[in-house]
Amino acid sequence: MSSFRPNSCAALAVLALTAAASLPAQEGEERSIDIYYGSKPTEYQVAIWGPDSVPSPGYAFRCARILPVTSEPIEDGVVLTRNGKIVAYGKADEIAVPDGFEVMDLGDTWCVPGLVELHCHIAADGFDLNDTVHQTNPEMRTLDLITMGHQQMVDARAGGVTTVLYIPGSGSNMGGFGTLTKTWGRNPQEALIRFPGCLKVAQAGNPERRSGDLGLGPMGMNEGLRLTFEQGKAYHEEWVAWEKGEGPKPEKKANLELLRGLFRHEYPVAVHTQIYQVAQQTIRQLRLELGLWTVIVHGTFDAYRLSEFAQVSGVPIANGPRQYHFDSGRGWGSGSGAESSFVGLADAWYSGGQHGWQEPVKGVGIDGIAVNTDSPVVAQEELTLQCAMAVRLGLPDAVGLRALTINPARFMRIDDRVGSIEVGKDADMAFWSGDPIDPRSHVRMTVINGNVAYRRDPRHPRF
């Protein structure tokens, strides 16, 4: 079978054009992804947001280098923080330290924004994250499970991870609703960023049933998802009609209430999806047919062949935990007699390329790729090691740092709070012994909401 470009297939071309019609006009071949968020709500009726700021002392953190991510590096820098926020940063000889601020001289460290992880299962003492009585469980949520002192949360802080999307497992197609939380707080309420952070959906790779019921295979799983989403959409539309004075006030339904926020675009659906055909169904069904703000949080194996389809559809990719794919050259789309290859997945999504097609395809670009661990599949504190593997396999180093910070924050629409060092943002930072993407580096101090959340003891280092 000869290979071909996927968007030259008639069905994909129609879907891609449909997606493109809802996005701003392209600005040229170098344009990165325009993430589809839907219309931003004027008010949040379903989502709950945590505190905008929390108490913290005034600190002046001195360090050898600041990597703000969204601006140029600063040598011999200082960052001022108070009440959970960054109040100033710059070169140490240009920033005056206010009276009452405690100076912390961290020597030759690199100051990096707190890392953001979009596929986390380790924020509670138990792993009670699956309820597979049904294949779709929109009544499930992780908010009530969060335990700030959990050892793996401590380890996350030691790895510089300050924000996680704590999601249900993949034992069923619709596992329930995840929570965006900081990895440190005096209590879970203080650590909360947003609930729901997302709806967790798993499309193949874990939730297949072996009992012969509706979720046995992909067709049954997709049908179950469609039926549940249709119920949620109808429930949402009843509330919209009532708000317009065009119908009676609906009776609240606990199992559908959080689905209503999806159709209000208050939070996204985060999808464990992998393999070409399954990822294609994810984009087609959830983003293009249902119009949901959609983020892929797996995207492994050969799903990267859909890089242009994802880019045009406005669906960003948080790749992991697998960072490579061995293409034997025998699979569909690889062409007869093709040689085998070892593919770096994050780079393949980012840059696009031939992907086995006759013509090259676009990638999701510098703003469309992140890296995750699926912790504890890969330990949460090894998020930077995941990124180091991605960089070793082709992802540019500068993109790698964005894939750990501002990109995942942007995917969740919390980049006004976290993901970079900027005045007014949350004071979430880690001070590293060197380049965080260098596996030889380690964290010496982690600061979350302006409070020191972790200090490395050189006599008894955790890592």
N, C-alpha and C positions, 0 to 999 in steps of 0.2 A: 504493500500500500504506500503510495507516495504521500509525503507530508504536505500540509497546507496551513495557511494562516487562519486561526480560528474565527476571526471576525469576518472572513470572507464567506463563511457559512451563512446561508440566508437567515436562519432563525436567530443566530447571534447578532447579525448585523442589525436586524430590526430592534432587538432588545438594547443594543448599544446606542442606537440612534434615539430610542425612547429615553434612555438615561441621560444622554448628552443634552437633550432638549430641556432638562430641568436644571442644568448647570450653566455657569457663566461661559461666554464664548472663549474658545481657546486663544491663548496669547502666543502661540508658537510651539515649535517642537520641544522646547526645553521646559514647558509648563509642567509643574508638578500636579498632584491630585487636588481636586476641589472636593473635599469631603462633604457628603450629603448629610445634613443635619435635619432637614425639613424646616418648617417655619418655627422660629423660636417663640415659645409661649410668652405672652405679655405677663402672665402670672403662673406660678406653679400650684396646681391644684392637687397633685398626687405626690410628687417628689418632696422629700424633707431634706433640708440643707442643715448641716452642722454650723457651729459658730464661725463667724467671719474672722474673728481674732480671739486669742486666748491670752491670759496673763503670762508675761515673761519678763525677766530683768532686762536692763539695758546692757548690751554687750558690744564690744568692738573686737572682732575676730581678725587678727593679723595673720597673713600667710604669704607664701612665696609667689603664688599664682592663683588667679581667679579665672574660672572658665564659665562665663555667664550663659553660654550656649547661643543666645540670640544676639550677641554682640561680640566684639573682639576680646581676646584674652587680655588680662591686666596683670602685669608683673609687679611684685612687691605691693600687694593690695591689702585693703581692709574692708570689712563688711560690718555695718552698724545695724543692730536689730533691737526692737523693743515691742512689747505687747504682741508677740507672735508675728511681726511683720519686718521686712527689710526696709530700713529708713534711709540708708545711703550706702554706696559702695564706690570704690575707685582706688586710685593709687594712694598709698599710705601717707605720702607727703602732701597730698591735696585734700584729704578728708580730715576735718577737725573732729576730734573725739569729744562729745559733750560731757559736761560735768556729770558725775554720777554713773557713767558707763564703766563697767569693768572691762579692762583690756585683757584679752586672751591671746598671747603670742604663741601661735602654732608652728612657728619655725618654717621649715622648708616644705610645708604641705601645699597641696593643690585643693582649692575650694571648688566644689562641683555641686550643682543643684541636686537635691534629693532625688533618687531614682524612682521611677514610676513603673509599676508592674501590673499588667492587665489580665493575668491568668494565675490567680493565687487561691490555694485551698488550705492555708495553714494558719488562719487567724483565730482558731478555737481549739480548746482542749481536746474535743472529740472530732472525729471525721464523719459526723452525722450529716452528710451532705447529699444523700440520695434517698428518694422515696419512690421506688419503682413499682408501686401498686398500679399506677397508671403511667402511660408514656408521656403524658403532658401534665405537669404539676404547677400551674400558675399560682397556687396558694402557698408554695414553699418560699422561704426567705432565709438569708444568712444573718440578718441584722441582729437577731437575738443571741447569736452564738459567739460574738466577738469577745475575745479575752486578751487584754493588753499584755498580760504577763506570760502568755504562752511562750515556751522556750523558742519555738521557731520564729516567733515575732521578735524576740530578743536577737536571734541570729540575723534576722532580716535587717535590723538596725545596725548590727555589726558589719553588714555588707553594704551599707549606705542606702538601703531601700527605705523610703519614707512614706510612700503612698502605694496602696495596693487595691485592686479590684477583687474583693473576696467573693467568690462565686460558688454556686452549688456544683456538684459533680456531674459527670456525663453518663450516669447510669440510665437516664431517660432522656427523651428528645427535648423536653422542656423542663429543665431541672428546677426552675424557680428564679428568684430575683437576688442579685448580688448587691454588695455594698462597697462603696468607695470610702476607704478609711485610711487615716494615718496609721503608722505602725507603732506610734507611741501617743499616749495621752494619760492624764490622771484618771480618766474613766472613758468608756467607749463613746459617751455622748460628746466629750470634748474632742475625741479623735475623729468623729464623723465628718466626712465631706458631703456625701449625698447618698440618700437611700430613696428609691433604688439607684444603684450605680448603673445597672443594666438588667435585662432579662437574659438568662443563660439558656442557649439552645445548643444541642449537640446533634449534628447531622452526620451520622455514621462514624465508625471507628471505636465506639464504646456501647451505644445504647441498643444494639441489635438484640431482639428477643429470640429465645430459642424454644419458646413454648407454642409457637404457631399462631400467636395472636396478631393483632393489627400491626404491631411494630416489628415483625419478623425481618423485613427487608426495607430498602430505601423507599419503595412505592408506598408501603403502609406507613412508614414513619412520616413521610412528607404529607400524606393525607391526614394523619392525626394532627400534625402541626397546623395544617390549613384549617381544619374544623375548629380548633381552639382559637386561632387568630380571628376567624370569621365571627365567632361568638364575642370575642373581645371588641372587635370593631363595631359590631351591632350595638353592644352595650355603650361604647363610646359615643356613637351617633345618637343614642337615646338621650344622653346627657347634653350633647350639643343642641339638640332640638329643644330640650327643656330650657336651657340657658337663653335661647332665642325666643322663648315664649310660644313655641310651636308644638308643645306636647306636655304630657304630665311629667312630674318629677319621678325619675326611675327609682325603683327600690334598689338599695345598695346590695351588691353581690360580692361577697368577700373573695370568691375565687376568681373574679374578673376585674376587681377594682384596680389592681396594679397594671393590668393590661391596658387600661384606659390611658395611662400616662405614656405608653409607647406611641399611641396614635395622636397624642398631643405633642409628641417630639420632646418630651421632658428628659428622656434618657434613651439609650440605644439598646438594640439586641446584640449581644456579644456571642459569636457563634464558633463553637468547636467544630470546624469543618476541615476536611483534608481529602486529598485525591481529586484529580481534575473534574470528574463528572459530579462529585458531591459538592465541591466548591462552586461549580457552575450553577447547580440547583439552589444553593444558598443565595447567590447574588440575584438569580432570576426570580425566585419565589419571594424572598423576604424584602429585598430592596426594590426590585422593579415592579413586581405585581402588587405587593402589599404597601409599598411606599414607606418602609420603616428605615430609620437611621440604623445602619448596619455596620458592625465592625467584625472582621474575621480575627479570631484569637488562636488559631492553630495554623492552618494554611500549609501543611507539610506535604511530603511526598511530591507528586508532580503537579500540585495545584498551581504552582508558580506559572504554568503555561497560560494561565488566565490573567496575567499581569495587566494587559491592556484592557481587558473586559472590566477588571476591578477599577482601573484608573478612570475609565470613561463613566463607570457607574457610580463613582464617588465612594467606593468601599475601601477603606484603608486596611492594612494587614499588620497584626502583631504576630510575628512568626515564632514558633517554638512549640514544644521543647526541642524538636529535632531541627538542627541547623544545616543539614546536608541531605541530598538525595542521590542515590546511586542509580543512574539511568543506564540500564544494560544495553540500550540501543535496539531492543527487540519490541518495545512497547508501541502502542498505537500513537501515531503522530511523530514517531522518531525516524521513519523512513527505512526502506529496505537497505540492509547492509550498513546501517549507521554504526559508528563506533560508540563504545560505552563512554560515559563521562561521570565525573564526580561534581555535583552541582551545589554551590553555596546558595541556600534557599533565600536568605534575606537579600543577597545581592541580586538574585534572579528576579525577585519581586520588584526590587528597587529600580534596576536598570533595564529590565526587559531584555530583548535580544532575540536571537533566532529561535530559541526554545524548540527546535526541531521542525519549525514551520518553514515553508519556502521563502516567506518574507518576514523580516523582523517585526516585533511588536514592541509597544511602549511599556515602560515600567511605571510603578506608582509614584516614583520620584522621591526627592529628598524629604518631602513632607508626608509620605504615605506609608512608611515602614517603621515598625517598632520590633522589639525583641522581648520574648517572655520565657518563663521557666516552667509553667504549669506546676509550680511547687505544690507538693513535695516530690513530684516526678524528677525534677532537678531542684536541688536545694535552693531556697529563696536567696540566700546570701551569695549564690553563684550566678546571679543575673549578669554581672559584668563578664564572667567567664563565657556565658552564652554569647555575649556580644563580641568578645575576643575571637571566638570561633567564627562568628559571622564575618568579622573583618579579615581573619586569616583566609577565609574562603571567598573574598572579593569585595565585600561591602566597604566603601571608603571610610576611613577612620573618622572623619568629621561627621559623616552620616550616622556612624555607630553611636556617637555620644548623643545625637539628637534622638536616636531610636530608644534610648534609655530615659529620656527626660521630656523635652518639649513635645515630641510627637505623640507618645501615649497620652500625655495631658490634653493635647488638642483633640485626639480621637474621642475623649470623654467630655470635651467642652469644659474642662476645668483649668485651661491654660492661663486664665486670668488669676489663678491662685498658685499653681505649682508648675514645675517643669523648667524654670530658668531663674537666674538671679537678676531680679529687677526690683526697683523701688516700688513698694506697695504690695508686692507678692508675699505669700507666706514665707517665713524664715525657716525654710527646710533646706539644709545643706549637709554635705559630708566633706570632711577634710582628709584627703588621701595622701599617702606617702609619695605618690607619683601619679602618672597617667592611670586613670581608673580602668582603662581597657587593656592595660598591661597586667597579665596575671600575677606578676611579682609584686604589685602594689597592694596595700591594705588600708583600711579606714582607721584613722586615729581618733576621730571624734565625729559623732553624728548629732545634728541639731534639728529638732522638729518643733515647729510653731515657736521658735525662738528659745526653746529650752534644750539643755544638753541632755540628750536621750541615750547616749552611749559614749564611753571613754574606753579606749584600749589600754589594758594593763600589760605593759611589755614583759612583766615577770610571768604572767599567766595569760598569754594571748589566746583568744578564741580561734583566730585564723592567722 
